[in-house]
Amino acid sequence: MKDKREYDIIVWGASGFTGRLVAEYLYLNYNSKNLKWAIAGRDKLKLISIRDTFLDKSIPIVIADSFDEKSLDEMTKTTKVVCSTVGPYAKYGSLLVKSCVNNKTHYCDLAGEAQWIRKIIDLHHEEAKNNQVKIVNSCGFDSIPSDLGVYFIHKNISNKNLTIKMRVRGLKGTYSGGTYASMKNIIKDASSNREVRKSLTNPYGLNPVGEQSGLDKRDLASVVYDTKIKSWISPFLMAGINTKIVRRSNALSNYQYGKDFKYDEAVMTGRGLKGRLNGIIFSIPLIFLAAKPGSLFNKIFNFFSPKPGEGPNKKERESGYFNLRFFVFQENSDTSIFKVTGDRDPGYGSTSKMLAESAICLAKDNLDNKFGVLTPSYAMGDHILDRLISKAGLSFSKIK
């Protein structure tokens, strides 16, 4: 970005729970390191409260509204990067992305809404390329561990056309209220819009137009026994976005993983009867989430689920973790196993660090000239991988 900007990063939605964690991370780790940043949102009083309670009175505040294009333009013109935590993105994010593209401002978010990302690709990918802007979605637990996990594997295994099965081996924490609100919005859109359903069910739904086919099938929807890893597996809530992001990375990179690369995700629940029962129990929240909007099941799940702006306390965040295993299969070779772990709960503690480091990476690092609506690994590559390991508490390793 050649023109001078007042800020390196603006944290959009800093009065929300995750937005506040991102701002707090920047304040604690980068405030004295020549980073010019501000917090932003539409409610000045809430932003002042967040700033004065968790940050410092010297942190600037910017006021804008998700539905007011003029105010968004005034904001995006002042910064190199907008770091957005305001979801559901299909409801609140479209005009902001448009403003970033128009004003040549890089952007990152936590979007897990495949139907919205598809819309943003169709509307803005070519213009973002022409304006030399990076629009980078899914920079939290969905989908950085999956996307950078596969990227890391291909740095260590040069063969193409691998079959990789990501299995959640362990996880402690809860999904965020914002994630649940986004999931509900996806289900609502899918129930009323055929094109949305088509985009969500196509494994290659985020690939460029004309390149939306391959060997992968739809994401797992039932509890089955995986004979290759010798364990029962259950559907994984984030697979619907993670797998599509990984496949888009492959397509954007001119198929560096190969045209016949295969990838899927699930939760590993163990062997025998206990493993099968664990798989069924793990699937129950998905059944309630997928229930028809307004139904009894859906109302029950709504009652017990976190609301946007709510989240675990500091002790709960710091005691959380995630442990992902990547089983790598290739012809005429033994199975390899890689591991990706995080040192905080996935929905808040780790996600806020991943997003913050993504924003810093876009603002400060000397990245390749790749522009458009991109994925984390394709947009930031080794730069974000190094940051995740050295700053954000993630580890990437080969264990077999």
Secondary structure, 3 states (H helix, E strand, C coil): CCCCCCEEEEEECCCCHHHHHHHHHHHHHHCCCCCCEEEEECCHHHHHHHHHHHCCCCCCEEECCCCCHHHHHHHHCCEEEEEECCCCHHHHCHHHHHHHHHCCCEEECCCCCHHHHHHHHHHHHHHHHHCCCEEECCCECCEHHHHHHHHHHHHHCCCCCCEEEEEEEEEECCCCHHHHHHHHHHHHHHHHCHHHHHHHHCCCCCCCCCCCCCCCCCCCCCCEEECCCCEEEECCCCHHHHHHHHHHHHHHCCCCCCCCCEEEEEEEEECHHHHHHHHHHHHHHHHHHCCCCCCHHHHHHHHHCCCCCCCCCHHHHHHCEEEEEEEEECCCCCCEEEEEEECCCHHHHHHHHHHHHHHHHHHHCCCCCCCEEECHHHHHHHHHHHHHHHCCCEEEEECC
